[in-house]
Amino acid sequence: MKNAYAKKLQAVMDTRLARQQMIDMQMAKDAALIAAAEVFHMGPGRTPAYSAAFDQAIHDIAAMTVEDTKDMEYTKTKLDQRLRQICGEHFVPWEERYG
């Protein structure tokens, strides 16, 4: 009896966590769209391409993370390499970005 109840509670918690993660991701995307509009004056014409690129980048990072080892050294290295290209002198290493 306890195991069935525990499994049911875990399923509820897992569902809530998944929902919260989806909300967090959408908020991050909303913030990215707002920032792109503010800084780069991006409007409706470029929004679909930017949104698709954001989704692809998230997918690629998530896939890389899942396929990586527990220490995520590959993911950290690849992300830092790409961000160093993008940010130049304003690049912030993984350890500082993720504390």
N, C-alpha and C positions, 0 to 999 in steps of 0.2 A: 504494500500500500504506500509506504513512504517513498519508494523509488518512483512509482508512477506519479505521485504528487510532485516530487522534486523535478522530474522530467517536464511536467506541465509548467511548473514555475520557471524552469530554465528556458523553455520554449517562449514563454511570455517575455522574459527578459531579453532573449535573443531578438525577438521581433521588435521590441522597443529600441534596442541598440541599433538595429539595422535602420529603423525609421529615423532615429536621431542622426545617424551618419548621412543618410540621404538629405536631411534638412541642412546639416552642416555643409555638405558639398554644394547644395544649391545656393546657400548664403554666400559661400566663397565665390561661386560663379557670378552671382548678382553683384558682389563687390568688385570683381574683376571687370565686369561690363561697365559699371559706373565709373571705375577708375580709368578705363580706356576712353570713355566718353569725355571725362574731365581733362585728362592729360593730352590725349591724342585727337580729341574732337571726333571720335568715332561715332557715326550715326547709323541709321537703319540699313544703309547700303552695305556696310562691312560687318554688321552684327552677326549675320548667319555664319560667315566664314570664321569669324573670331570665336563664336560659340562652338563651332565644330572643332576648331583647333584646340580649344580649351578641353573639350571632352576627350579628344584623342590623346592629348598630353596626360591627362589624368589616367586614362586607360593604360597608356604605355608605362607610366610610373608605377601604377598598381601591379601590372603584370610583371615588371622587372623586380619589384619588391617580393612578390609571391614566389618567383622563380629563384630568388637569391638565397644565399645561406643565411643562417640566423643572425650573423653579425652585420649583414647588409653592406659589406664593403664594396661590392660591385655597384650596387645602386647608389651608394654615397659618392663613389668615384665618378660614375657616369653623369649623375646629376650635377655634381660640382664642375665637371668639365664643361658641360653645356651651359650652365649658368655663368661660368667664368667668361665664356665667349660672348654671352649676351650682356653681362653687367660690366665687363672690363674692370676698371679700377674701383668700381663700387661693389664688386663681388664680395659676398659674405659666406665663409665656409659652413659646411653642414653643421659642425659642432656649435657654431654660434647661432645659426638659423633655428636649430631644433633644441638648443640648450642642453 
